[in-house]
């Protein structure tokens, strides 16, 4: 009975050890692929983002030194008994909107929790604030607004979401026409019927204010200029040729120095050819080409030169194969970064190879370990439970020099 139990335990041990050795990954083995360098990618098309306020509060003339940044609502109100004016303040950051965007629409969404009365104007005004404020701002800070950009919206008294189009304001913030100091929400003050409107604030558990901005990302990449060359070179004229990878304008700056001084234009195309005339014979001219795409992204080539012909000399032009590149090409800093990245990847690859080799070396001990356990089980089974000790010893390799010595 004890013998069978011992054999069963050893078999279980064998199975467990095999599982651990085979399936446990090495602590040092990195099985993931090295990270590839990723440049900034340009995403074109229409994008919508929903922004929540970075700050919101309201100011109260009845309590001019009290701030309401932690309140669950933002309030607009006029009341003549007691005389009270309240203005809501909301601010949104536009930093998540990518560079080069065209703002299509900006809709402010406010959840009205309670309301009463109708303002004398019949509408609520939403205008950009004219000075900075924060959630500890009070009435005494005298927050005013810019009237020329105010948006007037009739809002009923029902509970629920209300939408206000403030596209012009948001577009002006994004373009830097106005400083983004947020919105002031107000209406008739000082006359007319009493009214109030309460909207959920960003501190509320749900139904927080939101600004939904829809914008289009345009092309930010300039054309790629290639194959700059000259043709039809004469004593007084030449034709400048080049190609671009997208349809673009054709402009040549030229002159007897690298400051140029003269400009010639051609058509919008991908295969460009601009003739220059009225040149002096036997004279060296410098030139560069410029191409601007539909979205006003401009590429400018390097400087080139040609020499007009004379009666005895055909002149010297520019062959397309000698094009040294354009300003679209990576800068030296970018090239250095790419080289460093490649070097880093090579080092990473060497490290992974060394680690893999180490892991393979460890796996070489698996088979001897399994054989040793199998022999131990057989010996115990055959010997009636007697325990034997043994070890494996690697036979030393015989060097070629040792072999030659033994043969003599």
C-alpha positions in Angstrom: 0.0 0.0 0.0 2.8 2.4 1.0 4.7 1.5 -2.1 1.7 2.3 -4.4 1.1 5.5 -2.6 4.7 6.5 -3.0 4.6 5.7 -6.7 1.4 7.7 -7.1 3.0 10.7 -5.3 6.1 10.6 -7.5 4.0 10.4 -10.7 2.0 13.5 -9.6 5.2 15.3 -8.8 6.5 14.4 -12.3 3.4 15.8 -14.0 3.5 19.0 -11.9 7.2 19.6 -12.6 6.7 19.0 -16.3 3.8 21.5 -16.4 5.8 24.2 -14.6 8.9 23.8 -16.8 7.0 23.8 -20.0 4.4 26.5 -19.4 6.0 28.9 -17.0 7.5 31.8 -19.1 10.9 33.0 -18.2 10.9 36.0 -16.0 13.4 37.8 -18.3 11.8 36.8 -21.6 10.2 39.7 -23.4 7.8 38.1 -25.9 6.3 41.4 -27.1 7.4 43.1 -30.3 9.6 46.2 -29.9 7.6 49.5 -30.2 7.9 51.0 -33.6 8.4 54.7 -33.8 5.1 56.4 -34.6 5.0 59.9 -36.1 2.0 62.2 -35.8 -0.7 61.1 -38.2 -3.1 63.4 -39.9 -6.7 62.4 -39.6 -8.9 64.0 -42.2 -12.7 64.3 -42.1 -15.5 65.4 -39.8 -15.0 64.9 -36.0 -17.4 65.6 -33.1 -16.2 66.1 -29.5 -18.4 66.6 -26.4 -16.8 69.0 -23.9 -17.8 69.4 -20.2 -17.2 72.7 -18.4 -13.8 73.3 -16.8 -15.5 75.8 -14.6 -19.1 76.9 -14.0 -20.9 79.0 -11.4 -23.3 81.9 -11.1 -23.2 85.4 -9.5 -26.0 86.9 -7.4 -26.6 90.6 -6.9 -28.6 90.0 -3.8 -25.5 88.3 -2.2 -22.7 90.2 -3.9 -19.8 88.6 -1.9 -21.0 85.0 -2.1 -19.6 82.6 -4.7 -21.5 79.5 -6.0 -18.8 77.4 -7.7 -19.8 74.3 -5.8 -23.6 74.7 -6.5 -25.5 71.9 -8.3 -27.1 74.5 -10.6 -26.2 77.6 -12.6 -28.9 80.2 -12.5 -30.2 83.1 -14.6 -32.8 85.2 -12.8 -34.4 88.6 -12.4 -36.6 89.4 -9.5 -37.9 92.7 -8.4 -38.9 91.6 -4.8 -36.4 91.4 -3.4 -34.4 93.0 -6.2 -32.2 90.2 -7.5 -30.2 89.6 -10.6 -28.4 86.3 -11.2 -26.1 85.4 -14.1 -24.7 82.0 -15.0 -21.1 81.6 -16.0 -19.7 78.6 -18.0 -16.2 77.9 -19.4 -15.1 75.2 -21.8 -11.5 74.3 -22.9 -11.0 73.9 -26.6 -7.6 72.3 -26.3 -8.8 68.9 -27.4 -9.7 70.3 -30.9 -6.8 69.6 -33.2 -4.8 72.2 -35.1 -6.1 73.0 -38.6 -9.8 72.4 -37.8 -12.7 74.2 -39.4 -15.5 74.6 -36.9 -18.8 73.5 -38.4 -21.0 73.8 -35.4 -21.0 74.3 -31.7 -24.1 73.4 -29.7 -24.4 74.2 -26.0 -26.6 71.7 -24.1 -28.1 72.6 -20.8 -30.5 70.6 -18.7 -33.2 72.8 -17.2 -34.3 71.6 -13.8 -36.9 74.4 -13.0 -38.0 77.7 -14.6 -40.7 80.3 -14.2 -41.8 83.3 -16.2 -40.6 84.8 -19.5 -37.9 87.4 -19.8 -38.9 90.8 -21.2 -36.8 90.1 -24.3 -38.6 86.8 -24.7 -35.1 85.1 -24.8 -32.0 84.3 -22.8 -28.7 85.8 -23.9 -25.5 83.8 -24.2 -22.4 86.0 -24.7 -18.6 85.7 -24.4 -17.3 87.0 -21.1 -15.1 90.1 -21.4 -12.9 89.4 -18.4 -11.5 86.4 -16.6 -13.3 84.6 -13.8 -13.3 81.4 -11.8 -15.6 79.4 -9.5 -14.9 81.8 -6.6 -16.0 84.8 -8.6 -18.7 87.0 -7.0 -21.1 89.7 -8.2 -18.7 92.3 -7.0 -16.1 91.1 -9.5 -18.3 92.8 -12.2 -18.2 90.2 -14.9 -19.4 91.7 -18.1 -19.8 90.4 -21.7 -19.2 91.3 -25.4 -22.5 92.3 -26.9 -21.5 92.0 -30.5 -21.3 88.2 -30.2 -24.3 87.5 -28.0 -26.7 84.7 -29.0 -30.4 85.1 -28.0 -32.4 81.9 -27.5 -36.0 81.5 -26.5 -36.2 78.8 -23.8 -39.5 77.5 -22.5 -40.2 76.6 -18.8 -40.3 72.8 -19.3 -37.9 70.5 -17.6 -35.3 68.9 -19.9 -32.4 69.5 -22.3 -32.2 72.8 -24.0 -29.9 73.4 -27.0 -28.2 76.7 -28.0 -26.2 77.3 -31.1 -23.0 79.2 -30.2 -20.9 78.3 -33.3 -19.8 81.9 -33.9 -18.5 82.3 -30.4 -16.6 79.0 -30.3 -15.1 79.6 -33.8 -13.9 83.0 -32.6 -12.3 81.4 -29.5 -10.7 78.7 -31.6 -9.2 81.2 -34.1 -8.0 83.5 -31.4 -10.3 86.3 -32.4 -11.6 86.4 -28.9 -10.0 85.2 -25.7 -11.8 82.2 -24.3 -13.1 83.5 -21.0 -16.3 81.5 -21.2 -19.9 82.5 -21.4 -22.2 84.8 -19.5 -25.9 83.7 -19.4 -28.3 86.6 -18.7 -31.5 88.4 -19.9 -33.6 91.4 -19.1 -32.5 93.0 -15.8 -34.1 96.0 -14.1 -37.5 95.9 -15.8 -40.1 93.6 -17.1 -41.6 90.5 -15.6 -39.8 88.3 -13.1 -38.2 85.1 -14.4 -35.7 82.5 -13.4 -34.0 79.5 -15.0 -32.0 76.8 -13.2 -29.7 74.5 -15.1 -27.7 71.5 -13.9 -24.0 72.4 -13.3 -20.9 70.3 -13.7 -21.2 69.4 -9.9 -24.5 67.7 -10.5 -24.6 63.9 -10.4 -26.1 63.7 -13.9 -27.2 65.9 -16.8 -24.1 68.0 -16.7 -23.7 70.9 -19.2 -22.1 69.9 -22.5 -20.6 71.7 -25.5 -20.8 69.5 -28.7 -18.3 70.8 -31.3 -18.3 69.4 -34.8 -15.3 70.2 -37.0 -13.5 69.2 -40.1 -9.8 68.5 -40.2 -8.3 69.7 -43.4 -5.1 68.7 -45.2 -2.1 70.1 -43.3 0.6 68.4 -45.5 2.4 70.5 -48.2 3.0 69.0 -51.6 6.1 67.0 -52.3 8.3 68.6 -55.0 10.5 66.4 -57.1 12.3 66.2 -60.5 13.2 69.9 -60.7 14.9 70.5 -64.1 15.4 73.1 -66.9 14.7 72.7 -70.6 14.7 74.7 -73.8 17.6 76.8 -72.5 18.6 79.7 -74.9 20.4 83.0 -74.6 17.4 84.8 -73.1 14.9 82.2 -72.0 14.5 78.8 -70.2 11.7 76.6 -69.0 11.6 75.4 -65.4 10.0 72.1 -64.8 9.1 70.0 -61.7 6.5 67.6 -60.3 4.3 67.4 -57.2 2.4 64.5 -55.7 -0.8 66.5 -55.6 -2.4 69.3 -57.7 -0.7 72.6 -56.7 0.2 76.0 -57.9 3.3 76.8 -60.0 5.6 79.6 -58.9 9.3 80.2 -59.7 11.4 82.8 -57.9 14.5 83.7 -59.9 17.3 86.2 -60.1 21.1 86.6 -60.4 21.5 86.1 -56.6 19.9 83.8 -54.0 17.6 86.7 -53.0 16.0 86.2 -56.4 13.9 89.4 -57.0 11.6 88.2 -59.9 8.7 85.8 -59.9 6.9 83.9 -62.6 3.7 81.8 -62.3 2.1 78.9 -64.1 -1.0 76.8 -63.8 -2.3 74.5 -61.0 -1.2 71.0 -61.8 1.0 68.1 -60.8 3.4 68.4 -63.7 4.7 72.0 -63.7 6.4 74.0 -66.4 7.0 77.7 -66.1 8.8 79.6 -68.9 11.2 82.5 -68.1 12.1 85.1 -70.7 13.9 88.4 -71.0 17.1 86.9 -69.5 20.6 88.1 -70.1 22.8 85.9 -72.2 25.8 84.1 -70.6 24.5 84.9 -67.1 24.1 82.6 -64.1 20.6 82.7 -62.6 19.5 81.3 -59.3 15.9 79.9 -58.9 13.6 78.0 -56.6 10.2 76.6 -57.2 7.1 76.9 -55.0 3.9 74.9 -55.0 0.8 75.5 -52.8 -2.0 73.0 -52.6 -5.8 73.6 -52.3 -5.5 74.1 -48.5 -2.7 76.7 -48.8 0.0 74.3 -47.7 3.1 75.5 -49.5 6.3 73.6 -50.4 9.5 75.4 -51.4 12.4 73.8 -53.1 16.1 74.2 -52.6 18.1 76.7 -54.6 19.2 75.8 -58.1 21.1 77.7 -60.8 21.5 77.7 -64.6 23.6 79.7 -67.0 22.1 81.1 -70.2 23.7 80.3 -73.6 25.9 82.5 -75.7 27.0 82.4 -79.3 29.8 80.0 -78.4 28.4 78.2 -75.3 25.1 76.3 -75.1 24.7 77.2 -71.4 24.3 75.0 -68.3 21.0 73.7 -67.1 19.6 71.4 -64.3 19.0 67.8 -64.9 16.0 66.2 -63.0 18.3 63.4 -61.7 20.4 66.1 -59.9 17.6 67.4 -57.8 19.0 67.8 -54.3 15.6 67.7 -52.5 13.1 70.3 -51.2 12.1 71.8 -47.9 9.6 69.0 -47.5 12.5 66.6 -46.8 13.3 65.7 -43.1 15.5 68.2 -41.3 18.9 67.1 -39.9 17.3 66.9 -36.4 14.6 64.6 -37.8 17.2 62.5 -39.6 19.2 62.2 -36.3 16.1 61.2 -34.5 15.4 58.5 -37.1 18.9 57.2 -36.8 18.7 57.1 -33.0 15.4 55.2 -33.3 16.9 52.6 -35.6 19.9 52.2 -33.3 17.6 51.8 -30.4 15.6 49.2 -32.2 18.7 47.2 -33.2 19.8 47.2 -29.5 16.4 46.1 -28.5 16.5 43.3 -31.1 20.0 42.2 -29.7 18.6 42.1 -26.2 15.6 40.0 -27.3 17.9 37.6 -29.1 20.1 37.2 -26.0 17.1 36.7 -23.8 15.7 34.1 -26.1 18.9 32.2 -26.2 19.0 32.3 -22.4 15.5 30.9 -22.3 16.4 28.1 -24.8 19.4 27.2 -22.7 17.2 26.8 -19.6 14.8 24.6 -21.6 17.7 22.2 -22.3 17.5 21.1 -18.7 13.9 19.9 -19.1 14.6 16.5 -20.7 17.3 15.4 -18.3 15.1 16.3 -15.4 12.2 14.3 -16.7 14.5 11.3 -17.4 15.9 11.4 -13.9 12.4 11.4 -12.4 11.4 8.5 -14.6 14.4 6.4 -13.6 13.8 7.2 -10.0 10.3 5.9 -10.2 11.5 2.7 -12.0 14.2 2.1 -9.4 11.7 2.5 -6.5 9.3 0.2 -8.2 11.9 -2.5 -8.9 13.7 -2.2 -5.6 10.7 -2.6 -3.3 10.9 1.0 -2.1 14.7 1.2 -1.7 16.1 4.6 -2.5 19.1 5.0 -4.8 21.2 8.1 -5.4 22.8 9.0 -8.7 23.7 12.0 -10.8 24.4 12.8 -14.5 27.8 14.0 -15.4 28.6 15.6 -18.8 31.5 13.9 -20.6 34.2 16.6 -21.3 34.9 17.5 -24.9 38.2 16.3 -26.2 40.2 19.1 -27.8 41.9 18.4 -31.2 45.3 19.0 -29.6 44.5 16.4 -26.9 43.5 13.8 -29.6 46.8 14.3 -31.4 48.8 13.9 -28.2 47.0 10.6 -27.4 47.6 9.1 -30.8 51.4 9.5 -30.5 
